Amino acid sequence: MNIPWGSDPAKKFVTNVGLITSTGPYGDNIMSAEWTHQVSYEPGLIAICLKSSEATHANIEEEKEFGINLSAQDQNVLVSVAGGSSGKNVNKIELLRELGFKFSRAKKIKVLMVDGAALNVECRLVNTIELGDHTLFVGEAVEVHPITAKEPIVYHGQKFWKLGDNIPRTSEQEMNKIKSLIEKHTKK
């Protein structure tokens, strides 16, 4: 069974918006990717899923590195431009610079990083897995730039959102009740 992009089931997922930066056969490039996830603390591993037709896909395959820039709430225009065209036929970096966005060269890899992002992580490719209509690239963090106070964009229902009200954790009293039930139902 398929879960097509834009379908009601697909719209229920909540993700961030990763701005994936790369260089390679298509030059310096940036794209938006909603499937950008930390998958390990030690070592720090981040997974991104891309279609094989993307310029960024070809850049990563050739150079074996990429930048993860979690978009900040004031970067919705940047996200829309980065995701709205292909680096195969548009120089999105120069377009974005003309719109006033800034980039800095990474410290340990050859890609550009997005200034003012909620988070910047430089990654070297450690694994590639073909999954359905996407490729999962796993990168190991080789440099994490200083964290900004900016909150990331949340992506849900094909719309951008700000983080909202905090939902309180379960109370200590309720957790104690649950703990006693866990002890009662622990398999012997």
NORKA-V107530 format. One record per residue. N is the residue number from 1. SS is DSSP state (2 for helix, 1 for strand, 0 for the rest). Layout:
# NORKA-V107530
N,SS + N,SS
This chain:
# NORKA-V107530
1,0 + 2,0 + 3,0 + 4,0 + 5,0 + 6,0 + 7,0 + 8,2 + 9,2 + 10,2 + 11,2 + 12,0 + 13,0 + 14,1 + 15,1 + 16,1 + 17,0 + 18,1 + 19,1 + 20,1 + 21,1 + 22,1 + 23,0 + 24,0 + 25,0 + 26,0 + 27,0 + 28,0 + 29,1 + 30,1 + 31,1 + 32,1 + 33,1 + 34,0 + 35,0 + 36,1 + 37,1 + 38,1 + 39,1 + 40,1 + 41,0 + 42,0 + 43,0 + 44,0 + 45,1 + 46,1 + 47,1 + 48,1 + 49,1 + 50,1 + 51,0 + 52,0 + 53,0 + 54,0 + 55,2 + 56,2 + 57,2 + 58,2 + 59,2 + 60,2 + 61,2 + 62,2 + 63,2 + 64,0 + 65,1 + 66,1 + 67,1 + 68,1 + 69,1 + 70,1 + 71,0 + 72,1 + 73,0 + 74,0 + 75,0 + 76,2 + 77,2 + 78,2 + 79,2 + 80,2 + 81,2 + 82,2 + 83,2 + 84,2 + 85,0 + 86,0 + 87,0 + 88,0 + 89,0 + 90,0 + 91,0 + 92,2 + 93,2 + 94,2 + 95,2 + 96,2 + 97,2 + 98,2 + 99,0 + 100,0 + 101,0 + 102,0 + 103,1 + 104,1 + 105,1 + 106,0 + 107,0 + 108,0 + 109,0 + 110,0 + 111,0 + 112,1 + 113,1 + 114,1 + 115,0 + 116,0 + 117,0 + 118,0 + 119,1 + 120,1 + 121,1 + 122,1 + 123,1 + 124,1 + 125,1 + 126,1 + 127,1 + 128,1 + 129,1 + 130,1 + 131,1 + 132,0 + 133,0 + 134,1 + 135,1 + 136,1 + 137,1 + 138,1 + 139,1 + 140,1 + 141,1 + 142,1 + 143,1 + 144,1 + 145,0 + 146,0 + 147,0 + 148,0 + 149,0 + 150,0 + 151,0 + 152,1 + 153,0 + 154,1 + 155,1 + 156,1 + 157,0 + 158,0 + 159,1 + 160,1 + 161,1 + 162,0 + 163,0 + 164,0 + 165,0 + 166,0 + 167,0 + 168,0 + 169,0 + 170,0 + 171,0 + 172,2 + 173,2 + 174,2 + 175,2 + 176,2 + 177,2 + 178,2 + 179,2 + 180,2 + 181,2 + 182,2 + 183,2 + 184,2 + 185,0 + 186,0 + 187,0 + 188,0
